[in-house]
């Protein structure tokens, strides 16, 4: 039996259903974010109005003023920015070096080492949290920003992502560079890194987001208020007998802005990395 190709009307119906599903999912994920942003401009009493309204009836910036004046908000912001930025830079450097070695060098045990690296993805943080904390305490890195930065700097996810991308770089380019007298460091710095910009940008977005949103590890390491990150500061806005929701919502919106800015700056490379696999050379 010969199957007939779908008619134009069927194709249009499928496209309509696909677009409708995409729009529905976008609305499903965006409505909570939009509600948080709009509610951050509402007075505290307006948050308890029944039925609730999406738009603020009496918009105010007092919530944001309170968010900046409560505690040391500028210090918390700088701590989070420093941790997320430095962690991302270290992750890009260490993960790309490991990925380059696993992708382009031939040595005994390479595959076993790669599989061992991937296997660490299955180890939850709770299992290794105490040993890492003891090591940090012996090194004198507890209650410091470096104690947050160093342990999660190199991630197996980052190594895997970059290795798969570096594998697509032709070996002939590297051999040609070696014949021209380029050192291994020069090949890594001048060839591998520039050609891996889409994958590096993708890892940068993920790494910055992970470190910026991290709560458990800073909660374990940091004990002083001056070293706290924004996520710890948000948790401390929840009082023992009540919550100032308007201030908490405003602070939450502020913490969302850096991640949005990073994604907007790197989205071109991120999207090009997602579509790279669908383009045939």
C-alpha positions as CSV (number, residue, x, y, z in Angstrom):
1,X,0.0,0.0,0.0
2,X,1.5,3.3,-1.1
3,X,1.2,6.1,1.5
4,X,0.0,9.5,0.2
5,X,1.8,12.6,1.3
6,X,0.0,14.8,3.7
7,X,-2.2,17.5,2.1
8,X,-1.5,21.2,2.5
9,X,-4.4,21.5,4.9
10,X,-3.0,18.8,7.2
11,X,0.3,20.5,7.3
12,X,-1.3,23.8,8.2
13,X,-3.3,22.0,11.0
14,X,-0.1,20.4,12.4
15,X,1.7,23.7,12.3
16,X,-1.2,25.4,14.0
17,X,-1.3,22.8,16.8
18,X,2.5,23.0,17.2
19,X,2.4,26.8,17.5
20,X,-0.5,26.7,19.9
21,X,1.3,24.3,22.1
22,X,4.4,26.4,22.1
23,X,2.4,29.5,23.0
24,X,0.6,27.6,25.7
25,X,3.8,26.4,27.3
26,X,5.4,29.9,27.0
27,X,2.4,31.4,28.8
28,X,2.5,28.6,31.4
29,X,6.1,29.4,32.3
30,X,6.0,33.2,31.9
31,X,2.8,34.0,33.9
32,X,4.5,33.3,37.4
33,X,7.4,35.5,36.4
34,X,5.2,38.3,35.2
35,X,3.1,38.1,38.3
36,X,6.2,38.4,40.5
37,X,7.5,41.4,38.6
38,X,4.1,43.2,38.6
39,X,3.5,42.3,42.3
40,X,6.8,43.8,43.3
41,X,5.3,47.2,42.6
42,X,2.2,46.6,44.8
43,X,1.9,47.9,48.3
44,X,1.9,45.1,50.9
45,X,-1.8,45.3,51.6
46,X,-2.7,45.0,48.0
47,X,-1.1,41.5,47.8
48,X,-3.8,40.2,50.1
49,X,-6.8,41.6,48.1
50,X,-9.4,39.0,47.1
51,X,-9.8,38.4,44.2
52,X,-6.2,39.1,43.3
53,X,-5.3,41.4,40.4
54,X,-2.5,41.1,38.0
55,X,-1.8,44.8,37.6
56,X,-1.0,47.0,40.6
57,X,-3.7,49.5,41.4
58,X,-1.4,51.8,43.2
59,X,2.2,51.2,41.8
60,X,5.0,52.1,44.2
61,X,8.8,51.9,44.2
62,X,8.9,51.8,48.0
63,X,9.4,48.0,47.9
64,X,12.6,48.4,45.9
65,X,13.8,51.2,48.3
66,X,13.2,48.9,51.2
67,X,15.0,46.0,49.5
68,X,18.1,48.1,49.1
69,X,18.0,49.5,52.6
70,X,17.4,46.3,54.5
71,X,20.7,44.8,55.6
72,X,23.7,45.2,53.3
73,X,22.1,44.6,50.0
74,X,24.9,46.2,48.0
75,X,27.4,43.9,49.8
76,X,25.2,40.8,49.1
77,X,24.9,41.8,45.4
78,X,28.7,42.2,45.1
79,X,29.3,38.9,46.8
80,X,27.0,37.0,44.5
81,X,28.4,38.8,41.4
82,X,32.0,38.0,42.4
83,X,31.2,34.4,43.2
84,X,29.2,33.8,40.0
85,X,31.7,35.6,37.7
86,X,34.9,34.1,39.1
87,X,33.4,30.6,39.3
88,X,32.3,30.9,35.7
89,X,35.8,32.0,34.5
90,X,37.5,29.2,36.4
91,X,35.0,26.7,35.1
92,X,35.5,27.8,31.5
93,X,39.3,27.5,31.9
94,X,39.5,24.2,33.7
95,X,36.7,22.5,31.9
96,X,38.0,23.5,28.5
97,X,41.5,22.2,29.3
98,X,40.1,18.9,30.4
99,X,37.8,18.7,27.4
100,X,40.6,19.4,25.0
101,X,42.8,16.7,26.5
102,X,40.0,14.1,26.4
103,X,38.9,15.0,22.9
104,X,42.2,15.5,21.0
105,X,44.9,13.5,22.8
106,X,45.4,9.7,22.6
107,X,46.6,8.2,25.9
108,X,46.1,5.0,27.8
109,X,42.9,5.1,29.9
110,X,41.4,8.2,28.2
111,X,38.0,6.6,27.7
112,X,38.0,5.2,31.3
113,X,38.9,8.6,32.6
114,X,36.1,10.2,30.6
115,X,33.6,7.7,31.9
116,X,34.8,8.2,35.4
117,X,34.3,11.9,35.0
118,X,30.7,11.4,33.7
119,X,30.0,9.0,36.6
120,X,30.5,11.8,39.1
121,X,27.4,13.4,37.8
122,X,25.4,10.8,39.6
123,X,27.0,11.7,43.0
124,X,24.7,14.2,44.8
125,X,26.2,17.2,46.7
126,X,24.8,15.9,50.0
127,X,27.1,12.8,49.8
128,X,30.3,14.8,49.4
129,X,29.3,17.9,51.3
130,X,30.9,17.0,54.6
131,X,34.2,15.8,53.2
132,X,34.5,19.0,51.1
133,X,33.7,21.1,54.1
134,X,36.3,19.4,56.2
135,X,38.9,20.0,53.5
136,X,37.9,23.7,53.3
137,X,38.2,24.0,57.1
138,X,41.7,22.6,57.1
139,X,42.7,25.0,54.3
140,X,41.1,27.9,56.2
141,X,38.6,28.7,53.5
142,X,35.4,28.4,55.5
143,X,33.4,31.6,55.8
144,X,35.0,33.0,52.7
145,X,33.9,33.6,49.1
146,X,36.7,31.4,47.8
147,X,35.2,28.6,49.8
148,X,32.1,28.9,47.7
149,X,34.0,29.4,44.4
150,X,36.6,26.6,44.4
151,X,34.8,23.3,45.1
152,X,32.2,23.5,42.3
153,X,34.5,25.2,39.7
154,X,35.2,22.1,37.5
155,X,32.0,20.3,36.7
156,X,31.6,17.0,34.8
157,X,28.7,18.5,32.9
158,X,31.0,21.3,31.6
159,X,33.7,18.8,30.6
160,X,31.1,16.7,28.7
161,X,29.6,19.7,26.9
162,X,32.9,21.1,25.8
163,X,34.4,17.7,24.9
164,X,31.5,16.9,22.5
165,X,31.9,20.2,20.8
166,X,35.7,20.0,20.5
167,X,35.4,16.6,18.9
168,X,33.7,18.3,15.9
169,X,36.9,20.5,15.3
170,X,38.9,18.8,12.5
171,X,42.2,17.2,13.6
172,X,43.7,18.5,10.4
173,X,43.6,22.1,11.7
174,X,45.6,21.0,14.8
175,X,48.1,19.0,12.8
176,X,48.6,21.9,10.5
177,X,49.3,24.2,13.4
178,X,51.8,21.7,14.9
179,X,53.6,21.6,11.5
180,X,53.9,25.4,11.6
181,X,55.6,25.1,15.0
182,X,52.7,26.0,17.3
183,X,52.9,24.8,20.9
184,X,50.2,22.8,22.5
185,X,49.3,25.8,24.7
186,X,49.2,28.0,21.5
187,X,46.9,25.4,19.8
188,X,44.6,25.5,22.9
189,X,44.6,29.3,23.3
190,X,44.5,30.4,19.6
191,X,42.5,27.6,17.9
192,X,40.5,25.5,20.4
193,X,39.1,28.4,22.4
194,X,38.1,30.7,19.5
195,X,36.4,27.8,17.6
196,X,34.6,26.7,20.8
197,X,33.0,30.1,21.6
198,X,29.4,28.8,21.1
199,X,29.9,25.9,23.6
200,X,31.9,28.2,26.0
201,X,29.0,30.7,25.9
202,X,26.5,28.0,26.7
203,X,28.6,26.8,29.6
204,X,29.0,30.4,30.8
205,X,25.2,30.8,30.9
206,X,24.7,27.6,32.8
207,X,27.6,28.2,35.2
208,X,26.7,31.7,36.0
209,X,23.1,30.7,36.6
210,X,24.1,27.8,38.9
211,X,26.4,29.8,41.0
212,X,24.1,32.8,41.2
213,X,21.1,30.7,42.3
214,X,23.1,28.4,44.6
215,X,21.8,28.4,48.2
216,X,22.8,25.1,49.9
217,X,26.6,25.4,49.5
218,X,26.9,29.1,50.6
219,X,24.6,28.3,53.5
220,X,27.0,25.6,54.6
221,X,30.2,27.6,54.1
222,X,29.2,31.1,55.1
223,X,28.5,32.1,58.7
224,X,29.1,35.9,58.7
225,X,26.6,38.3,57.3
226,X,29.2,40.4,55.4
227,X,30.1,37.3,53.3
228,X,26.5,36.3,52.6
229,X,25.2,36.1,49.0
230,X,21.9,37.3,47.7
231,X,20.2,33.9,48.0
232,X,21.1,33.8,51.7
233,X,19.9,37.4,52.1
234,X,16.5,36.5,50.5
235,X,16.1,33.6,53.0
236,X,16.8,36.0,55.8
237,X,14.0,38.2,54.7
238,X,11.6,35.5,55.9
239,X,11.0,36.4,59.5
240,X,10.1,34.1,62.4
241,X,6.6,35.5,62.8
242,X,5.9,37.0,59.4
243,X,7.1,37.8,55.9
244,X,7.3,41.2,54.2
245,X,6.2,39.9,50.9
246,X,6.4,43.2,49.0
247,X,10.1,43.7,49.9
248,X,10.8,40.0,49.2
249,X,9.2,40.2,45.8
250,X,11.2,43.3,44.9
251,X,14.5,41.7,46.1
252,X,13.6,38.6,44.0
253,X,13.1,40.7,40.9
254,X,16.5,42.3,41.5
255,X,18.2,38.9,41.7
256,X,16.7,37.9,38.4
257,X,18.2,40.8,36.4
258,X,21.8,39.7,36.2
259,X,20.9,36.3,34.8
260,X,18.6,37.9,32.2
261,X,21.4,40.3,31.2
262,X,23.9,37.4,30.9
263,X,21.5,35.4,28.7
264,X,20.7,38.4,26.5
265,X,24.5,39.1,26.0
266,X,25.3,35.4,25.1
267,X,22.0,34.2,23.5
268,X,23.4,34.4,20.0
269,X,26.2,31.9,20.8
270,X,23.8,29.8,22.9
271,X,21.3,29.5,20.1
272,X,24.0,28.8,17.5
273,X,25.3,26.0,19.7
274,X,21.9,24.5,19.9
275,X,21.4,24.5,16.1
276,X,25.0,23.5,15.3
277,X,24.1,19.8,15.3
278,X,21.3,20.2,12.8
279,X,23.6,21.8,10.2
280,X,25.4,19.3,8.0
281,X,28.9,20.3,6.7
